[in-house]
Amino acid sequence: MADSAIAVQDIEGELRRIERIRDVLVRRESELRYMMDDIQLCREITRLKTELQKLVSIPDKEKSMEDRGKEEELLQQVNKLVETRDFLVDDVEFERLREREEDREMATISQSRFWSTPTAGGCLKQNSAPLITKTGLTLLKDCCGVTCSIM
């Protein structure tokens, strides 16, 4: 009977470990999606800024009304994309804080389980630190480096 109890505990432990790995993978997928969106926004901003720079380099005397209109339109598009990126960064920060709170809750739950459950050796097993992944927030705040210079 003791062997089956140990086996059940081992299985439960393995299931918890698999759940934690799954959670880490889901978080990483989310981070990668944010990073992909950020890269696309940065590329589009860079493209628009390059186009805008060409128009700005034309002397005012030589600009047509169409050029002035296009310049204003490009400025509005760049501003809109920068605002979208700001929302993306805010969303990443919110997710990071939510994940940190989830980690605290899981650590509390795991610690209470492990402290109250004897291991095979008869002593209590202490929980290790919660598995926390680093988010892509730093990358988003720094934009995408060489390819984008919106900041």
C-alpha positions in Angstrom: 0.0 0.0 0.0 2.9 2.4 0.7 4.2 1.8 -2.8 0.9 2.9 -4.3 0.8 6.0 -2.2 4.3 6.9 -3.3 3.4 6.3 -6.9 0.3 8.5 -6.6 2.5 11.3 -5.1 5.0 10.8 -7.9 2.3 11.0 -10.5 0.8 14.1 -8.9 4.2 15.8 -8.7 4.8 14.9 -12.4 1.4 16.4 -13.4 2.2 19.6 -11.5 5.6 19.8 -13.3 3.9 19.3 -16.7 1.3 21.9 -15.9 4.1 24.4 -15.0 5.9 23.6 -18.2 2.6 24.1 -20.2 2.1 27.5 -18.4 5.6 28.5 -19.3 5.1 27.6 -23.0 1.8 29.4 -23.1 3.4 32.5 -21.6 6.3 32.3 -24.1 3.9 32.0 -27.0 2.2 35.1 -25.8 5.5 36.9 -25.5 6.5 35.9 -29.0 3.2 37.2 -30.4 3.8 40.5 -28.7 7.3 40.6 -30.1 6.1 39.8 -33.6 3.5 42.5 -33.4 6.1 44.9 -32.1 8.5 44.1 -35.0 5.8 44.6 -37.5 4.9 47.9 -36.0 8.5 49.0 -36.0 9.0 48.0 -39.6 5.9 49.9 -40.7 6.9 53.0 -38.7 10.4 52.9 -40.2 9.0 52.6 -43.7 6.7 55.5 -43.1 9.4 57.6 -41.6 11.7 56.9 -44.5 8.9 58.0 -46.9 8.2 61.1 -44.7 11.9 62.0 -44.7 12.0 62.1 -48.5 9.1 64.5 -48.5 10.6 66.6 -45.7 13.9 66.9 -47.6 12.0 68.7 -50.5 12.4 72.5 -50.1 9.1 74.1 -49.1 9.1 76.2 -52.3 9.2 73.1 -54.4 6.5 71.2 -52.5 3.1 70.7 -54.2 -0.2 70.7 -52.3 -0.2 66.9 -52.9 3.3 66.6 -51.2 2.1 68.7 -48.2 -1.0 66.5 -47.9 1.0 63.3 -48.2 3.4 64.7 -45.5 0.6 65.4 -43.1 -1.0 62.0 -43.8 2.3 60.2 -43.1 2.7 62.1 -39.9 -0.7 61.0 -38.7 0.0 57.4 -39.7 3.3 57.4 -37.8 1.6 58.9 -34.7 -1.2 56.3 -34.9 1.3 53.4 -35.1 3.4 54.9 -32.2 0.2 55.0 -30.1 -0.6 51.5 -31.1 2.8 50.4 -30.0 2.5 52.3 -26.7 -0.7 50.3 -26.1 1.1 47.1 -26.9 3.9 47.9 -24.4 1.2 48.7 -21.7 -0.5 45.4 -22.5 2.8 43.5 -22.1 3.4 45.3 -18.7 -0.2 44.3 -17.6 0.4 40.7 -18.6 3.8 40.6 -16.8 2.1 41.9 -13.6 -0.7 39.4 -13.9 1.8 36.5 -14.5 3.8 37.6 -11.4 0.6 37.5 -9.3 -0.3 34.1 -10.7 3.2 32.9 -9.8 2.8 34.2 -6.2 -0.5 32.4 -5.9 0.9 29.2 -7.3 3.9 29.4 -5.0 1.6 29.8 -2.0 -0.6 26.9 -3.1 2.4 24.7 -3.9 4.2 25.5 -0.7 1.1 24.7 1.4 0.8 21.4 -0.4 4.4 20.5 -0.1 4.7 21.5 3.5 1.7 19.4 4.5 2.6 16.3 2.4 5.3 14.0 3.6 7.7 12.6 1.0 8.9 9.0 0.7 11.6 9.6 3.2 9.2 10.8 5.8 10.4 14.4 5.9 8.5 17.4 4.4 9.4 18.5 1.0 10.0 22.2 0.5 8.9 23.9 -2.7 11.4 25.5 -5.0 11.0 29.0 -6.3 8.1 29.4 -8.8 9.1 29.1 -12.4 9.0 32.7 -13.8 9.8 33.5 -17.3 11.2 36.8 -18.4 8.9 38.8 -20.6 9.7 40.6 -23.8 8.9 43.9 -22.1 12.5 45.1 -22.2 12.7 44.4 -25.9 9.5 46.2 -26.5 10.6 49.2 -24.5 13.8 49.3 -26.4 11.9 48.8 -29.7 13.5 46.6 -32.2 16.9 48.2 -32.1 18.6 48.9 -35.5 15.5 48.4 -37.6 13.4 51.1 -35.8 14.3 54.5 -34.4 10.9 55.8 -33.3 12.1 56.8 -29.8 
